[in-house]
Amino acid sequence: MELGGSDAFIVLEDADLDKAITWAMWAKMNNMGQCCIAGKRFIIVEALADRFLAKFKSAMEALKPGDPMDKSTTLGPLSTEAALLQLLKQVDQAIDHGATVVLGGKRLDRPGSFMQPTILTDIWPDNPAYREEFFGPVALFFRVKDEEAAITLANDSDYGLGGSVFTQDIERGKRVASRIDTGMVFVNHPTWTAADLPFGGIKNSGYGRELSSLGIQEFVNKKLVRVADINASA
């Protein structure tokens, strides 16, 4: 059973910044952010934070709204008007509790349920946004001192579906991934799903696994036949 998530997208100081930005856009804007495993909390180590935010903002600003059936469109609408109104309400509430709008924050002035690409920062634990899932083109940006602080923040969530960590040191990436409290962690790639990978989370993100050999067991009735020694004790 999968019940949503607030996936952390961690970028450590030794990451390839340009490639991390490319994947950050893919993680955030896949299906316009309306995805359980979309990148939602962007946790960037201080050494790269300013450069990441500047590049991320520029990439978000460059998105082109339009007809989702047009291949040139890079910013589509939300699934329903109700989904847009819910997202706008969350953003307004986050701002009321001290969040800073780096980009966007409003609906687009055009027909359809379009949301401006949005980046919020200065989100502290007493802000409702700190605990919520934003299901749309809204990125929550956090800067942290170091790797340890990134792990602590990533784990300070009621959700535990997926997450990702970006570093050029693969062994470091594996070590960090092992400490993130989620059902899935990808190194140098956003959280994703494929038929051969077990999919699922922990905490409020649900339980059990779909897909792969683990997932298929949910649909299998197993029968036990045991041959016992007739002289064995009961």
C-alpha positions as CSV (number, residue, x, y, z in Angstrom):
1,M,0.0,0.0,0.0
2,E,1.5,3.3,-1.1
3,L,0.2,6.5,0.6
4,G,2.3,9.3,-0.8
5,G,5.6,10.9,0.1
6,S,7.7,14.0,0.5
7,D,10.9,12.8,-1.1
8,A,14.2,14.4,-0.2
9,F,16.6,15.3,-3.1
10,I,20.0,15.7,-1.4
11,V,22.9,17.4,-3.2
12,L,26.3,17.1,-1.5
13,E,29.2,19.4,-2.0
14,D,31.1,17.1,-4.4
15,A,28.1,16.5,-6.7
16,D,28.2,17.4,-10.4
17,L,26.1,20.6,-10.1
18,D,24.9,20.9,-13.7
19,K,23.9,17.2,-13.9
20,A,22.2,17.5,-10.5
21,I,20.2,20.5,-11.8
22,T,19.1,18.5,-14.8
23,W,17.9,15.7,-12.6
24,A,16.3,18.1,-10.1
25,M,14.1,19.5,-12.9
26,W,13.1,16.0,-14.0
27,A,12.4,15.0,-10.4
28,K,10.3,18.0,-9.6
29,M,8.4,18.5,-12.9
30,N,7.7,14.9,-13.9
31,N,3.9,15.0,-14.5
32,M,4.0,18.6,-13.2
33,G,5.1,17.4,-9.8
34,Q,1.9,15.3,-9.4
35,C,3.8,12.2,-8.6
36,C,4.2,10.4,-5.3
37,I,7.9,10.0,-5.9
38,A,8.5,13.5,-7.3
39,G,11.4,15.4,-5.7
40,K,9.7,17.6,-3.1
41,R,12.3,18.7,-0.6
42,F,15.5,19.9,-2.1
43,I,18.2,19.6,0.5
44,I,21.5,21.3,-0.6
45,V,24.7,21.4,1.3
46,E,25.9,25.0,2.0
47,A,28.9,24.9,-0.3
48,L,26.6,24.5,-3.4
49,A,23.4,26.0,-2.1
50,D,23.6,29.5,-3.7
51,R,24.7,28.2,-7.1
52,F,22.1,25.4,-7.1
53,L,19.3,27.7,-6.2
54,A,20.3,30.2,-8.9
55,K,20.4,27.5,-11.6
56,F,17.3,25.8,-10.4
57,K,15.4,29.1,-10.4
58,S,16.5,29.9,-14.0
59,A,15.5,26.4,-15.2
60,M,12.1,26.7,-13.6
61,E,11.5,30.2,-15.0
62,A,12.3,28.8,-18.5
63,L,9.3,26.4,-18.4
64,K,6.8,27.1,-21.1
65,P,3.1,26.8,-20.3
66,G,0.7,25.5,-22.9
67,D,-1.5,22.7,-24.3
68,P,-0.2,19.5,-22.7
69,M,-0.8,17.7,-26.0
70,D,1.7,20.1,-27.7
71,K,5.2,18.7,-27.6
72,S,6.7,22.2,-27.1
73,T,4.8,22.6,-23.8
74,T,7.0,22.2,-20.8
75,L,4.5,23.3,-18.1
76,G,1.1,21.7,-18.2
77,P,-1.9,22.2,-15.9
78,L,-2.7,20.4,-12.7
79,S,-5.1,17.5,-12.9
80,T,-8.2,19.4,-11.6
81,E,-9.2,22.8,-10.4
82,A,-9.6,21.4,-6.9
83,A,-5.9,20.2,-7.0
84,L,-4.8,23.7,-8.0
85,L,-6.8,25.4,-5.3
86,Q,-5.4,23.0,-2.6
87,L,-1.9,23.7,-3.7
88,L,-2.4,27.5,-3.7
89,K,-3.9,27.2,-0.2
90,Q,-0.8,25.3,1.0
91,V,1.5,27.9,-0.5
92,D,-0.4,30.8,1.1
93,Q,-0.3,29.0,4.4
94,A,3.4,28.4,4.1
95,I,4.0,32.1,3.4
96,D,1.8,33.1,6.3
97,H,4.1,31.0,8.5
98,G,7.3,32.6,7.3
99,A,8.3,30.9,4.1
100,T,10.0,33.1,1.4
101,V,8.9,32.9,-2.2
102,V,11.9,32.6,-4.4
103,L,9.8,32.1,-7.5
104,G,6.1,31.9,-8.4
105,G,3.5,31.2,-5.8
106,K,0.4,32.0,-7.8
107,R,-1.8,30.6,-10.5
108,L,-1.0,31.5,-14.0
109,D,-3.3,34.0,-15.7
110,R,-4.5,31.7,-18.5
111,P,-7.3,29.3,-19.1
112,G,-6.9,26.0,-17.2
113,S,-5.7,24.9,-13.8
114,F,-2.1,26.2,-14.2
115,M,0.3,26.9,-11.3
116,Q,3.4,29.1,-11.6
117,P,6.5,27.0,-11.1
118,T,7.3,27.8,-7.5
119,I,10.2,27.6,-5.1
120,L,9.8,28.2,-1.4
121,T,12.6,28.5,1.2
122,D,13.0,29.6,4.8
123,I,10.7,26.7,5.9
124,W,11.2,25.9,9.6
125,P,9.7,23.0,11.6
126,D,6.9,25.2,12.9
127,N,5.6,25.8,9.4
128,P,2.9,23.4,8.2
129,A,4.8,23.2,4.9
130,Y,7.6,21.4,6.7
131,R,5.4,18.3,7.2
132,E,3.1,18.4,4.1
133,E,3.3,16.9,0.7
134,F,3.1,19.4,-2.1
135,F,1.5,17.6,-5.1
136,G,2.4,19.9,-7.9
137,P,5.1,22.3,-9.3
138,V,6.2,23.6,-5.9
139,A,9.7,22.9,-4.7
140,L,10.7,23.3,-1.0
141,F,14.4,24.4,-0.8
142,F,16.5,23.8,2.3
143,R,20.2,24.7,2.8
144,V,22.2,22.7,5.3
145,K,25.6,22.8,6.8
146,D,26.9,19.4,5.8
147,E,26.1,15.7,5.0
148,E,25.1,14.9,8.6
149,A,22.6,17.8,8.6
150,A,21.2,16.7,5.2
151,I,20.5,13.2,6.6
152,T,18.9,14.6,9.7
153,L,16.6,16.9,7.8
154,A,15.7,14.2,5.2
155,N,14.7,11.9,8.0
156,D,12.7,14.5,9.9
157,S,9.5,13.7,7.9
158,D,6.3,11.7,8.6
159,Y,6.7,10.2,5.1
160,G,9.2,7.6,4.0
161,L,8.6,6.7,0.4
162,G,11.8,7.5,-1.6
163,G,14.7,9.9,-1.9
164,S,17.9,10.5,-3.7
165,V,21.5,11.7,-3.0
166,F,23.9,13.3,-5.5
167,T,27.6,12.9,-5.1
168,Q,30.6,11.9,-7.3
169,D,31.8,9.5,-4.6
170,I,29.6,6.4,-5.1
171,E,30.6,4.8,-1.8
172,R,29.7,7.9,0.0
173,G,26.4,7.9,-1.8
174,K,25.7,4.4,-0.7
175,R,26.6,5.2,2.9
176,V,24.3,8.2,3.0
177,A,21.5,6.2,1.3
178,S,21.7,3.5,3.9
179,R,21.0,6.2,6.6
180,I,17.9,7.7,4.9
181,D,14.7,6.3,6.5
182,T,12.7,5.6,3.3
183,G,11.7,2.5,1.4
184,M,13.8,3.5,-1.6
185,V,16.9,5.7,-2.2
186,F,18.6,6.3,-5.5
187,V,22.2,7.6,-5.9
188,N,22.7,10.2,-8.7
189,H,19.1,9.7,-10.0
190,P,15.7,10.8,-8.8
191,T,13.4,8.2,-7.2
192,W,11.8,6.2,-9.9
193,T,9.8,3.0,-10.6
194,A,10.4,0.1,-12.9
195,A,9.0,-3.4,-13.2
196,D,12.1,-5.1,-11.8
197,L,12.6,-2.8,-8.8
198,P,10.7,-3.3,-5.5
199,F,8.5,-0.2,-4.9
200,G,7.2,1.0,-1.5
201,G,7.8,3.0,1.6
202,I,7.7,3.1,5.3
203,K,6.2,5.4,8.0
204,N,3.1,7.3,6.7
205,S,4.0,6.3,3.1
206,G,2.5,2.9,3.6
207,Y,3.8,-0.7,3.8
208,G,4.6,-3.7,1.7
209,R,6.1,-3.7,-1.7
210,E,4.9,-3.7,-5.3
211,L,6.7,-4.9,-8.4
212,S,9.7,-7.2,-8.8
213,S,9.9,-10.6,-7.2
214,L,9.0,-9.1,-3.8
215,G,5.8,-7.5,-5.1
216,I,4.5,-10.6,-6.9
217,Q,4.5,-12.5,-3.6
218,E,1.5,-10.3,-2.7
219,F,-0.5,-12.2,-5.4
220,V,0.7,-15.7,-4.7
221,N,-1.1,-18.3,-2.5
222,K,1.6,-20.5,-1.1
223,K,0.8,-24.0,0.1
224,L,2.7,-25.9,2.7
225,V,3.2,-29.6,2.5
226,R,5.4,-31.1,5.2
227,V,6.5,-34.7,5.6
228,A,7.1,-35.4,9.3
229,D,8.7,-38.4,11.1
230,I,5.8,-40.5,12.3
231,N,7.7,-41.2,15.5
232,A,8.4,-37.5,16.3
233,S,7.0,-35.9,19.3
234,A,3.9,-33.7,19.0
